[in-house]
C-alpha cells in the first residue's frame, strides 16, 4: 500500500466514523423527541378527560382522596366508609384506551397513564419486576387543585390557565410507588404506596397527606416548603428494599416528594384549562409554586 492510498483510507475511515457518530446522535435526538411527543399526547388526553368529566358533572372535578364519608350500612350493621372514585379512576371512562364499558374491574394497565420516557418503568422491567407495573402511573395530579369539592368554575380564582393541574412524576422512586387507584395515606414518610399526586403536603386535607414539598403563600408571595426547589429534570432512578428507613442518596437521584420529568429540556404540565405547557428547569421557585396554588392571589406573570 502506498502512502497516498494509506492517507485516503485513513480519511475515508475518519469520514465514515464522523457520519456514524452524527447518525447515532441524530437517532437519539429523534427518539427523545418522539418519546416527548407521546408523553405530551398522554397529558393532553388526561386534560381532555378532566374537562369532559367537569362538563358532565356540573363543573365538579374529581378529588385525590375520594371524599370519604362514614355512613351507616343496614346490610352490614355497622358504619362503612363511602368513597367517590378518586382522580385518575374518575377519568377512566373518558380515556380512549381504557374504555371497557362491560368490564367492572379497574384495568391494571392504562397506557395513557404511563410515560414512554419514564426511566423507572424501564428499570422495573430490566430488574425482573414487571409485576410491579400493575396500576402504576407516570403523572401526578396537583393536590391543591383536586381537593375539598373542587369546581372548575369557582375553585381557581388565580385562573385555570395559570394553575398546573397535572405534572410528570416517576412511577417508582426509591421505595415509593405511585398507583392511580391509591387514595389513602399511611401517616409516615416514604410509605411504599403514594397516591398519584404532587404538592401533597402542608395543610392539604387537614394534614392527612403525603408530606410532599408544597407551596406556602404569605403576603401575595409563594415559595416552596423546602427552599429553592421546583422539580427534578432527568434524575437517576434508585430503589431500596427497606422502606422503613428512607433517604434520598443525593440530589442527582429522584426525590419522591417532588415532581420529576425524564426530559432534560423541561417538564410537561397540563394546566387546569386543558392547555399543555413545557416548564423549563430554570423556572424560578416562586413562579413555579405560584402556578401550583389555584387561589394564592399572587400577582405574577408566568414566564416558563
NUROFI-661736 format. One record per residue: residue in one letter; x, y, z of N, C-alpha, C, O in turn. Coordinates in steps of 0.001 Angstrom, whole numbers, padded with zeros to 6 digits, always signed. Atoms other than C-alpha are relative to their C-alpha. Example, Ala and Ser with C-alpha at 12.3 -4.5 7.8 and 13.67 -1.06 7.14 Angstrom:
2
A+000890-001190+000000+012300-004500+007800+000900+001200+000000+001936+001181+000665/S-000820-001190-000060+013670-001060+007140-000770+001090+000730-000261+002198+000899/
//
This chain:
304
X+000857-001199+000000+000000+000000+000000+000890+001245+000000+001816+001361+000803/X-000784-001225+000079+001380+003391-000986-000426+000966+001102-001478+000807+001720/X+000300-001016-001012+001480+006355+001354-001287+000732-000353-002100+001054+000514/X+001198-000719+000446-001171+008062-000754-001253-000814+000283-002261-000284+000751/X+001151+000863-000246-003501+005090-000515-000312-000085+001493-001476-000116+001894/X+000199+000077-001452-002970+004890+003238-000692+001263+000522-001570+001209+001382/X+000612-001263-000426-003838+008573+003623-001471+000044-000387-002316+000470+000400/X+001391+000031+000477-007005+008138+001521-000846-000918+000877-001974-000580+001237/X+000726+000960-000842-008019+005091+003583-000299+000593+001373-001405+000453+001893/X+000186-000610-001319-007497+006963+006860-001072+001080-000054-001916+001178+000838/X+001002-001058+000144-009529+009920+005595-001400-000580-000149-002354-000077+000445/X+001307+000635+000212-012355+007656+004446-000547-000580+001310-001726-000430+001629/X+000431+000562-001283-012448+005849+007787-000428+001095+000969-001395+000946+001716/X+000329-001114-000880-012449+009179+009606-001367+000594-000353-002177+000888+000526/X+001289-000543+000465-015341+010483+007495-001139-000952+000356-002203-000532+000810/X+001033+000996-000315-017265+007242+007948-000333+000019+001490-001499-000057+001877/X+000234-000047-001446-016792+007409+011716-000787+001228+000413-001658+001164+001281/X+000727-001241-000292-017985+011006+011782-001467-000118-000375-002349+000300+000375/X+001379+000175+000467-021084+010129+009749-000778-000907+000940-001929-000627+001273/X+000656+000927-000925-021882+007200+012044-000312+000704+001320-001392+000537+001888/X+000220-000730-001242-021438+009434+015088-001155+000969-000107-001989+001066+000792/X+001112-000931+000223-023745+012065+013624-001321-000746-000089-002338-000293+000436/X+001229+000775+000176-026272+009391+012686-000533-000484+001343-001732-000396+001609/X+000419+000471-001318-026332+007925+016191-000551+001139+000840-001564+000990+001523/X+000470-001162-000753-026667+011377+017725-001363+000455-000495-002244+000791+000297/X+001280-000411+000581-029478+012251+015314-001110-000968+000385-002231-000556+000684/X+001002+000999-000377-031269+008996+016067-000414+000155+001461-001592+000018+001792/X+000308-000209-001421-031031+009645+019818-000898+001214+000184-001832+001191+000986/X+000829-001201-000098-032467+013135+019341-001408-000274-000512-002389+000164+000089/X+001307+000335+000556-035280+011801+017161-000802-000868+000967-002006-000673+001134/X+000682+000865-000969-036092+009113+019727-000491+000809+001191-001602+000604+001680/X+000379-000836-001130-036115+011689+022514-001217+000858-000334-002127+001001+000482/X+001132-000827+000435-038474+013944+020536-001262-000841-000111-002345-000398+000272/X+001163+000883+000165-040759+011012+019739-000599-000377+001359-001819-000369+001528/X+000482+000357-001332-040986+009951+023387-000684+001185+000671-001713+001030+001329/X+000588-001192-000599-041681+013502+024485-001359+000311-000627-002298+000695+000070/X+001270-000248+000695-044408+013893+021853-001085-000945+000492-002227-000536+000700/X+000975+000971-000507-046109+010715+023038-000443+000359+001411-001619+000215+001746/X+000345-000378-001359-045966+011919+026640-000886+001244+000006-001816+001339+000807/X+000853-001189+000128-047424+015295+025638-001419-000423-000373-002390+000115+000158/X+001319+000496+000394-050277+013422+023966-000721-000653+001179-001937-000518+001318/X+000605+000604-001197-050851+011454+027194-000577+001075+000916-001720+000971+001361/X+000453-001073-000887-051090+014629+029275-001184+000730-000624-002120+001113+000077/X+001117-000662+000677-053349+016212+026661-001282-000820+000140-002357-000261+000360/X+001187+000849-000137-055707+013220+026812-000533+000026+001435-001746+000020+001645/X+000418-000086-001403-055759+013361+030636-000733+001325+000251-001761+001355+000928/X+000645-001304-000160-056599+017079+030496-001365+000028-000679-002323+000570-000129/X+001278+000046+000712-059329+016481+027922-001021-000816+000781-002192-000444+000857/X+000898+000830-000815-060805+013721+030101-000491+000781+001217-001643+000638+001625/X+000385-000810-001158-060803+016140+033059-001061+001028-000381-002030+001230+000351/X+000983-000974+000467-062659+018788+031063-001338-000673-000299-002396-000109-000019/X+001227+000737+000301-065180+016185+029902-000721-000385+001289-001941-000261+001393/X+000581+000347-001298-065706+014980+033477-000725+001207+000595-001854+001085+001070/X+000598-001215-000560-066377+018568+034606-001263+000390-000744-002245+000812-000134/X+001162-000363+000816-068778+019182+031745-001202-000874+000341-002329-000384+000424/X+001081+000944-000286-070822+016077+032568-000489+000120+001438-001643-000199+001726/X+000321-000042-001429-070767+016695+036342-000186+001417+000533+000222+001720+001655/X+000340-001361-000435-071895+020322+036525+001207+000769+000540+001127+001440+001569/X-001240-000721-000314-068337+021698+036663+000755-000544+001211+001802-000009+001578/X-000728+000617-001107-067374+019480+039604+001196-000788-000541+001151-001332-001645/X-001202+000745+000366-063910+017898+039494+000186-001175+000959-000299-001126+002089/X-000299+001109-000914-062737+014570+040939+001012+000435+001047+001624+001495+000920/X-000901-000359-001097-060645+014551+044115+001094-001048+000174+001013-002155-000360/X-001130+000904-000209-057394+012980+045261-000271-001039+001076+000422-002054+001145/X+000260+000925-001107-058931+011259+048288-001358-000690-000075-001685-001502+000791/X+001306+000639+000123-062391+010242+047066-001055+000535+000952-002146-000028+001036/X+000925-000618-000962-064071+012467+049697-000679-001050+000889-001895-001225+000808/X+000564+001075-000835-064558+009650+052257-001068+000505+000965-000908+001540+001611/X+001094-000329-000925-067799+009736+054226-000443-001266+000720-000667-002305+000100/X+000463+001148-000779-068828+007429+057049-001524-000044-000015-002194+000938+000304/X+001454+000176+000081-072336+006050+056576-000392-001320+000654+000358-002296+000631/X+000512+001219-000608-074419+003510+058414-000509-000934-001090-001248-000524-001985/X+000427+001002+000970-074948+000314+056443-000929-000998+000668-000516-001720+001575/X+000941+000986-000530-078073-001717+057200+000414-001414-000386+000171-002366+000355/X-000412+001330+000472-076621-004591+055175+001063-000608+000915+001030-001806+001197/X-001096+000499-000831-073520-004873+057385-000229+000259+001484+000490-000286+002321/X+000257-000313-001393-074988-003486+060599+001126+000770+000658+001409+000574+001840/X-001134-000762-000517-072079-001074+061011+000234+001207-000896-000335+001325-001981/X-000370-001138+000824-070611+002170+059784+001054-000434-001029+001974-001186-000708/X-000974+000274+001051-068729+001933+056496+000443+001332-000611-000203+002362-000424/X-000517-001203+000662-066680+004425+054506-000402-000011-001455-000071-000927-002207/X+000468-000136+001380-068272+005589+051289+000973+000899-000751+001255+002017-000318/X-000967-000753+000794-065821+006754+048622-000531+000262-001399-001177-000586-002015/X+000189-000289+001413-066250+008507+045329+001276-000453-000727+002338-000534-000111/X-001231+000358+000729-063838+007402+042580+001027+001122+000085+000695+002295-000089/X-001042-001011-000118-060524+009168+043050+000418+000489-001381-000023-000029-002407/X-000328-000779+001184-058926+011433+040491+000149-000804-001290-000662-000653-002204/X-000271+000676+001268-057493+009111+037845-000977-001146-000279-001163-001532-001433/X+001077+000969+000223-060170+006452+038389-001174+000676-000686-001766+000119-001611/X+001141-000731+000531-062818+009058+037626+000147+000304-001487-000847+000438-002200/X-000240-000374+001390-061198+009843+034289-000036-001182-000964-000109-000991-002178/X-000085+001183+000857-061097+006263+033001-001085-000074-001076-000773-000429-002212/X+001024+000094+001055-064474+006416+031180+000244+000940-001180-000339+000770-002251/X-000247-000992+001046-063115+009344+029161+001384-000134-000617+001789+000688-001439/X-001307+000311+000587-059696+007848+028363-000216-001059-001067-000701-002150-000766/X+000323+000879+001128-059884+006212+024936+000490-001431+000189-000260-002384-000027/X-000567+001341-000078-057546+003290+025613-000547-000793+001176-000327-002001+001256/X+000490+000693-001197-059304+002472+028918-001496-000267-000045-002059-000796+000914/X+001451+000151+000081-062900+002411+027695-000381-001468-000169-000190-002054-001234/X+000486+001377+000027-064298-001005+028549-001329-000032+000755-001365-000442+001915/X+001278-000164-000686-067992-000449+029354-000503-001239+000724-001171-001129+001752/X+000537+001225-000582-068718-004087+030135+000888-000562+001106+000513-001530+001768/X-000936+000527-000990-065736-004585+032432-000092+000814+001292+000072+002033+001268/X+000189-000686-001263-066279-003753+036112+001327+000275+000716+001485+001314+001356/X-001277-000150-000702-062737-004248+037421+000823+001118-000622+000774+001338-001833/X-000872-001047+000509-060288-001380+037124+001151-000628-000770+001713-001629-000325/X-001105+000580+000777-057668-002018+034426+001314+000094+000747+001579+001091+001419/X-001287+000012-000694-054247-002958+035758+001051+000801-000764+002096+001149-000215/X-000964-000736+000827-052514-001134+032909-000764+000974-000885-001606+000563-001684/X+000610-001036+000835-053600+002155+031329+001130+000704-000738+001901+001448-000132/X-001129-000518+000772-051241+003146+028524+000129+001514+000100+001243+002036+000145/X-000027-001461-000078-052197+006826+028737+000620+000476+001299+001153+001583+001361/X-000523-000393-001303-051116+006877+032374+001493-000292+000166+002060+000014+001215/X-001418+000360-000122-047573+005654+031673+000812+000729-001066+000575+000573-002264/X-000856-000727+000933-044956+007897+030125+000971-000954-000683+001629-001744-000006/X-000954+000878+000700-042928+006120+027420+001447+000344+000317+002354-000435+000025/X-001364-000414-000348-039900+008055+028689+000328-000217+001468+001448+000065+001894/X-000193+000187-001438-040321+007161+032369+001073-001063+000252+000828-002241-000010/X-001082+000977-000190-036981+005502+033314-000280-000999+001114+000306-002082+001135/X+000295+000931-001094-038453+003925+036457-000768-001212-000513-000669-002298+000059/X+000710+001132+000611-040700+001759+034252+001007-000953-000637+000942-002166-000439/X-001033+000820+000630-037731+000548+032220+000855-000704+001042+001285-001838+000832/X-000807+000585-001066-035820-000067+035461-000701-001211+000618-000063-002218+000923/X+000755+001129-000559-038600-002297+036820+000074-001210-000923+000281-002335-000466/X-000044+001091+000970-038651-004366+033630+001392-000610-000056+001544-001832-000074/X-001384+000477+000105-034852-004588+033441+000410-000846+001194+001241-001745+001062/X-000357+000728-001219-034663-005881+037028-000971-001132+000316-000982-001666+001425/X+000906+001131-000177-037355-008503+036529-001176+000259+000911-001749-000675+001473/X+001118-000348-000875-040019-006615+038470-001220+000456-000793-001934+001368-000377/X+001102-000406+000859-042575-006390+035677-001347-000082+000712-002275+000651+000370/X+001259+000128-000739-045292-007491+038121-000332+001282+000755-001497+001557+001046/X+000211-001247-000732-044798-004176+039925-000549+001125-000875-000785+002232-000392/X+000546-000999+000906-046093-002337+036860-001506+000169+000167-002091+001100-000386/X+001457-000034-000113-049685-003026+037896-000486+001307+000602-000096+001685+001707/X+000679-001233-000400-051711+000199+038149+000937+001173+000292+000538+002126+000961/X-000908-001121-000218-048633+002434+038170-000378+001155-000924-001113+000981-001896/X+000306-001194+000785-048795+005964+036789+001200+000931-000002+001886+001076+001010/X-001148-000897+000160-046198+008419+035487-000386+001472+000069+000429+002345-000228/X+000473-001379-000086-048280+011540+036029-000671+000204+001355-001184-000742+001951/X+000551-000290-001326-049494+013264+039184-000929+001199-000069-000672+002166-000787/X+000923-001115-000081-052437+015497+039958+000420+000969+001088+000986+000565+002105/X-000304-001042-000975-051986+018769+041811-000950-000135+001179-002153+000085+001036/X+000843+000216-001181-053249+018056+045339-000724+001272+000423-001758+001203+001086/X+000654-001263-000342-054095+021752+045728-001170+000304-000924-002028+001123-000594/X+001075-000247+000961-056378+021658+042709-001140-000997+000128-002276-000684-000227/X+001001+001063-000020-058231+018394+043362-000315-000450+001423-000156-001624+001757/X+000419+000360-001355-059407+018508+046967-001130+000925+000441-001313+002010-000110/X+001064-000821-000603-062349+019811+049006-001046+000469-001016-001245+001670-001198/X+001097-000277+000937-065144+019623+046408+000396+001027-001071-000242+002074-001183/X-000456-000983+000993-063269+021352+043573-001024+000205-001119-001706-000726-001548/X+000907-000380+001073-065280+023165+040934+000785+000827-001000+001428+001806-000622/X-000847-000657+000990-063689+024278+037690-000382+001454-000220+000413+002233-000747/X+000444-001376+000193-065733+027483+037678+000352+000900+001183+000565+002098+001000/X-000165-000859-001186-065153+028687+041247+001260-000282+000823+001616+000517+001689/X-001141+000383-000849-062075+026903+042665+001344+000523-000490+002382+000220+000098/X-001263-000460+000585-059483+028680+040502-000017+001525-000194+000053+002004-001326/X-000003-001463+000156-059589+032423+041247+001275+000547-000630+001263+001636-001204/X-001230-000434+000674-055977+032656+040045-000078-000202-001510+000756+000311-002257/X+000166+000277+001427-057232+031424+036665+000415-001416-000349+001490-001871+000040/X-000334+001377+000399-057339+027939+035182+001217-000040-000918+001950-001029-000925/X-001162-000035+000896-054738+028990+032595+001294+000287+000750+002381+000155+000188/X-001182-000289-000821-052374+029959+035439+000266-001071+001055+001173-000930+001875/X-000115+001026-001040-052788+026788+037510+000347-001350-000609-000336-001823-001517/X-000393+001332+000464-050991+023495+036935-000944-001037+000595-001149-001077+001808/X+000871+001083-000467-053375+020544+037143+000760-001323+000070+000558-002113+000993/X-000738+001268+000076-051007+017716+036162+001464+000252-000319+001805+001163-001073/X-001440-000071+000263-047244+017213+036170+000535-001414-000183-000120-002392+000180/X-000646+001302+000138-044883+014404+035289+000557-000450+001351+000890+000371+002206/X-000548+000557-001238-043685+012088+038052+000412-001440-000281-000353-002194-000882/X-000405+001389+000174-041667+008866+038023-001011-000920+000692-001519-000601+001767/X+000967+000942-000579-043922+005889+038678+000565-000713+001218-000182-001229+002050/X-000658+000667-001126-041381+004484+041118+001238+000812+000351+002066+001092-000515/X-001153-000790-000427-038863+006464+043165+000414-000458+001384-000370-000374+002329/X-000446+000554-001273-036788+004973+045946-000800-001242+000315-000776-002210-000445/X+000862+001122-000356-039154+002628+047723-001467+000332-000254-002348-000459+000082/X+001363-000509+000112-042248+004625+046771-000548-000204-001406+000063+000202-002395/X+000667+000261+001276-044618+003528+044021-001285+000811-000089-002019+000940+000890/X+001208-000794+000237-047371+005670+042527-001023-000846-000756-000758-001316-001862/X+001079+000756+000634-050637+003883+041742-001198+000909-000239-001558+001706+000627/X+001105-000893+000318-053547+005569+040030-001252-000308+000812-002164+000518+000855/X+001175+000367-000796-056046+003739+042278+000168+000297+001493-000782+000131+002258/X-000286-000147-001425-054408+004618+045621-000518+001341+000505-000381+002354-000180/X+000538-001250-000529-056060+007225+047851+000307+000222+001480+000196+001350+001962/X-000226-000145-001440-055148+006554+051495+001426+000468+000288+002309+000386-000567/X-001312-000476-000429-052207+007991+053435+000429-000812+001206-000356-001017+002132/X-000482+000879-001064-050053+005838+055700+000336+000760+001271+000377+000176+002353/X-000321-000781-001189-049156+008678+058036+001475+000023+000344+001853+000458+001432/X-001439-000081-000235-045402+008318+057696+000695+000199-001337+000211-000239-002381/X-000733-000306+001233-042839+009487+055181+000546-001278-000643+000943-002226+000034/X-000632+001078+000717-041659+007148+052493-000762-001303-000011-000169-002363-000210/X+000779+001234+000059-044512+004666+052633+000083-000575-001400+000341+000152-002360/X-000243+000664+001283-044402+002131+049829-000952+000455-001104-000575+000437-002275/X+000954-000478+000996-047523+003467+048069-000324+001468+000240-000504+001907+001375/X+000278-001438-000050-048192+007099+047293-001147+000251-000963-001136-000250-002087/X+001078-000291+000947-051410+008418+045815+000565+000865-001131+001582+001534-000948/X-000573-000651+001192-050915+009925+042348-000130+001520+000045-000916+002112-000694/X+000067-001436-000218-050335+013497+043484+001387+000604+000113+002377-000104+000301/X-001202-000741-000371-047688+016167+043852-000447+001203+000820-001623+001566+000800/X+000304-001100-000922-047511+019085+046313-001018-000427+001046-001796+000391+001535/X+000972+000578-000936-049494+016808+048632+000566+000094+001414+000974-000908+002000/X-000575-000212-001322-048335+018338+051907-000566+001241+000649-001439+001901+000086/X+000464-001187-000704-048874+021086+054437-001382-000186+000593-001638-001172+001283/X+001338+000034-000573-052486+021809+055338-001016-000705-000888-002201-000749-000560/X+000914+000697+000911-053962+019858+052421-000741-001101+000752-000124-001911+001445/X+000857+001019-000614-056882+017713+053648+000258-000123+001507+000330-001223+002053/X-000175-000024-001451-056315+018758+057251+001279-000644+000484+001355-001113+001619/X-001276+000608-000381-052752+017483+057256+000073-001488-000264+001123-002100-000069/X+000007+001430+000326-053783+013972+056224+000487-000166-001433-000297-000404-002353/X-000555-000032+001344-051418+013972+053279+001325-000745-000077+001715-001441+000861/X-001193+000797+000278-048211+012586+051793+001321+000658+000399+002387+000109+000119/X-001212-000708-000446-045730+015111+053281+000918+000374-001154+002141+000362-001013/X-000784-000494+001126-044626+016312+049853+000449+001426+000249-000028+002087+001172/X-000304-001424+000037-042952+019631+049235-001248+000716-000514-001883+000251-001460/X+001241-000680+000351-045794+022152+048986+000216+001507-000027+001213+001985+000514/X-000155-001454+000054-046333+025884+048288-000528+000696+001241-001553+000308+001803/X+000439-000853-001109-046582+028469+051056-000176+001416-000528+000721+001962-001171/X+000274-001352+000484-048182+031825+050316-000148+000954+001173-000972+000743+002064/X+000066-001032-001034-047590+034859+052510+000110+001369-000660+001047+001636-001413/X+000023-001362+000522-048472+038452+051619+000154+000038-001520+000895+000852-002071/X+000024-000014+001453-049064+037598+047990+001197-000617-000680+001310-000554-001904/X-001180+000642+000584-045778+035736+047502+000035-001470+000406-000219-001814+001560/X-000006+001438-000248-045421+031977+047202+001409-000562-000105+002175-000179-000989/X-001302+000670-000004-042378+029845+047996-000203-001451+000397-001229-001790+000988/X+000141+001404-000366-041760+026122+048445+000309-000245+001466+001065+000506+002083/X-000254+000346-001402-041782+024480+051869+001436-000458+000210+001917-000453+001343/X-001436+000275-000046-038226+023360+051084+000680+001019-000897+000351+001109-002080/X-000554-001161+000705-036087+026279+049995+000593-000350-001362+001316-001336-001515/X-000652-000049+001320-035168+026812+046332-000327-001161-000934+000254-001230-002017/X+000269+001138+000870-036658+023604+044886-001227+000263-000871-002104+001050-000514/X+001171-000034+000882-039098+023225+041980-000367-001436-000359-001218-002055+000278/X+000177+001389+000410-038976+019884+040171+001352-000517-000472+002304+000251-000607/X-001264+000598+000417-036280+017484+039037-000024-000314-001500-001018-000812-002028/X-000137+000312+001419-035064+017156+035453+000914-001207-000179+002099-001156+000150/X-000737+001232+000302-033975+013639+034449+000860-000503+001155+002036-000800+000945/X-000788+000577-001094-032874+012452+037915+000168-001510-000192-000587-002139-000934/X-000242+001432+000085-031483+008950+038302-001030-000768+000834-001552-000263+001828/X+000917+000869-000740-033704+006089+039447+000782-000746+001068+001920-001156+000836/X-000625+000806-001049-032897+004359+042728-001088-000749+000744-002255-000358+000708/X+000974+000772-000777-034585+001778+044911+000706-000674+001162+001901-000965+001099/X-000523+000698-001167-034108+000166+048292-001036-001013+000464-002234-000753+000353/X+000964+001003-000447-035686-002985+049714-000666+000356+001323-001769-000108+001609/X+000524-000332-001322-036201-001464+053176-000614+001383-000025+000112+002377-000043/X+000648-001303+000074-038797+001312+053074-000380+000537+001375-001195+001454+001476/X+000182-000565-001332-038778+001852+056839+001035+001097+000271+000863+001909+001181/X-001060-000978-000204-035622+003944+056528+000320+000647-001345+001180+000183-002093/X-000070-000606+001317-035948+006278+053585+000907+001223+000017+000784+002090+000882/X-000832-001170+000172-033309+008730+052474+000465+000053-001448+001026-000911-001968/X-000458-000165+001372-032625+010088+049008+001523+000029+000003+002110+000797+000765/X-001466+000090-000032-028974+009212+048214+000705+001338-000190+001570+001693+000610/X-000616-001291+000284-028004+012586+046703-000884+000724-001023-001773+000110-001613/X+000912-000799+000826-029564+015403+044641-000203-000501-001426-001229-000205-002039/X+000184+000451+001381-028986+013694+041290-000959-001182-000129-001284-001598-001241/X+000965+001097+000005-031363+010873+042287-001416+000531+000234-001600+001615+000786/X+001386-000450-000115-035144+011088+042215-000418+000132+001462-000020-000657+002318/X+000525-000303-001326-036891+012534+045256-001518-000091-000093-002141+000726-000771/X+001430+000261+000154-040441+011208+045677-000872+001174+000413-002028+001246-000005/X+000816-001110-000476-041611+014423+047379-000074+001162-000987-000715+002176-000712/X+000026-001014+001049-041051+016448+044187-000449-000622-001321-000282-001826-001519/X+000255+000522+001351-042323+016101+040610+001332-000251-000710+002339+000394-000417/X-001192+000250+000817-039818+014650+038144-000405-000116-001468-001487-000605-001795/X+000184+000213+001429-039527+014773+034386+001196-000770-000540+002326-000507-000129/X-001130+000700+000606-037419+012358+032330+000678+000815-001092+001689+000385-001646/X-000520-000837+001088-036762+015176+029834+000922+001080+000558+000603+001724+001558/X-000990-000951-000503-033718+017398+030251-000359+001445-000331+000151+002367+000306/X+000293-001360+000443-035243+020415+028489-001286+000570+000584-001756+001610+000123/X+001180-000556-000633-038290+020887+030708-001061-001034+000300-001076-002113-000292/X+001054+000916-000421-041301+019271+032358-001321+000308-000700-001718+001465-000837/X+001316-000127+000617-044603+018644+030604-001039+000175+001111-001089-000619+002050/X+001080-000191-000955-047541+020040+032559-001307+000236-000735-001323+000783-001838/X+001325-000283+000516-051265+020143+031926-000643+001045+000894-000725+000857+002107/X+000610-001067-000767-052971+023342+033007-001480-000312+000256-002070-001162-000411/X+001391+000262-000371-056418+023457+034592-000984+000377-001106-002132-000067-001091/X+000873-000337+001127-057833+024986+031402+000123-000990-001146-000525-000833-002181/X-000164+001035+001013-056701+021926+029428+001177+000207-000925+001466-000660-001749/X-001147-000258+000866-053683+023522+027748+001237-000740+000504+001302-001141+001666/X-001246+000700-000319-050220+021906+027682+001160+000986-000080+001244+001783-001015/X-001171-000868+000013-047015+023702+028551+001244-000794+000393+001166-001865+000995/X-001288+000561-000399-043340+022911+028979+000650+000987+000971+000915+002135+000615/X-000616-000858-001013-041822+024302+032182+001513-000239-000014+001969-001365+000187/X-001451+000115+000025-038104+024985+031910+000540-000292+001402-000024+000151+002403/X-000596+000326-001296-035877+023623+034659+000574+001227+000690+000851+001202+001889/X-000544-001238-000564-034582+027163+035151-001075+000899+000601-000772+001995+001074/X+001089-000827-000515-038004+028433+036252+000257+000357+001467+000740-000471+002240/X-000203-000448-001378-037867+030464+039466-000957-000730+000937-002116-000939+000578/X+000876+000706-000941-039250+028634+042534-001305+000743+000270-002371+000129+000328/X+001209-000758-000265-041683+031469+043234-001005-000073-001123-002211-000117-000879/X+000885+000089+001162-043090+031293+039710-000633-001387-000079-001840-001519-000281/X+000521+001366+000110-043416+027511+039683-001067-000284+001055-002153-000761+000727/X+000934+000353-001068-045111+027163+043063-001224+000916+000014-002274+000535+000531/X+001174-000855+000156-047383+030128+042362-000976-000615-000994-002189-000439-000880/X+000852+000670+000980-048672+028121+039416-000631-001270+000565-001514-001855-000063/X+000591+001172-000652-049448+025249+041810-001213+000406+000840-002149-000379+000992/X+001119-000453-000833-051770+027309+044020-001131+000521-000880-000905+001432-001677/X+001124-000486+000815-055230+027770+042441-000632+001276+000545-001379+001956-000158/X+000650-001154-000631-056209+030521+044875+000969+000756+000893+000588+001222+001967/X-000990-000657-000832-052995+032060+046166-000059+001518-000074+000444+002209+000812/X+000108-001438+000162-053780+035536+044867+001296+000670-000399+001438+001882-000231/X-001272-000577+000380-050246+036012+043556-000151+000844-001280-000868+000473-002209/X-000035-000835+001202-049681+038809+041060+001271-000361-000760+002334+000206-000508/X-001193+000459+000709-047332+037046+038664-000247-000038-001498-001376-000154-001975/X+000026+000264+001437-046510+036848+035024+000743-001310-000190+001946-001394+000055/X-000611+001333+000103-045879+033184+034292+000918-000056-001203+000466-000100-002347/X-001007+000121+001042-042671+033009+032316+000687-001354+000152+001584-001519+000979/X-000566+001336-000117-041845+029366+031785+001429-000041-000544+002066-001095-000527/
//
